[in-house]
């Protein structure tokens, strides 16, 4: 399973070049796309097309060839195979036949976007593509609304405005989000702001509705912090003017609420003010 660049050809690893050059056959998602890559690196290994619609029948044929001693490298159009791309079926068939599956690590839009997002929650869910229709998309988002982990979505450019609108509706306008567009390419754009602002910004600039996009959404605020948002009318002006500890102490004596949830909420309000 050989990862290839997601835009910048300098992200091709020396190991990927070696493996693709040495393999007997390259199973590629689109042989025209991979053909360009191979040409750039002077690799002349033959290719065969392995796409979503022929993945199973092709995987069986490829396993038979590997059992006969051939080495086959799987690539997708860009990034790491089997991540929202073909590859998993071939890997599963190879495992079932006792053939070693060797990952050749490299670029993936998932890890690239996540590394730049700057969210500190310790857990992350990679969701991949949301459903294309609003009803199913909102149902999916509702099921993720209170999740205490960062969520990574792939999104098509022609759906970015609708998806952001649904996210504002379901996850709320204040949830921090990162739009990571055209990663590693000339027009790479990485913007972090609350969802409502992000949606407005994308709507106001049609350039942001083009190219390849990853959305990274911050974890939901801790439940106690959500509950304590009822004290925002007291806490917010204090956080805007005072150091955090002092703002929380004052809010505590005014409202009589517990300190920890107030503190958690104050952190969120401070973050919102900074953005
Ligand atoms: N397997 C690939 C990977 O590991 O990155 C992902 C393939 S998936 C079919 C394509 C989606 O990945 C795009 O719609 C976009 O959401 C994301 N993507 C791929 N390349 C990207 C890039 N350079 N910048 C931002 N997103 C990218």
Boltz pocket constraint, residues with backbone or C-beta under 6 A from the ligand:
constraints:
  - pocket:
      binder: B
      contacts: [[A, 6], [A, 7], [A, 76], [A, 78], [A, 79], [A, 80], [A, 81], [A, 82], [A, 83], [A, 84], [A, 85], [A, 107], [A, 108], [A, 109], [A, 110], [A, 153], [A, 154], [A, 155], [A, 156], [A, 180], [A, 181], [A, 182], [A, 183], [A, 184], [A, 185], [A, 212], [A, 213], [A, 214]]
      max_distance: 6.0
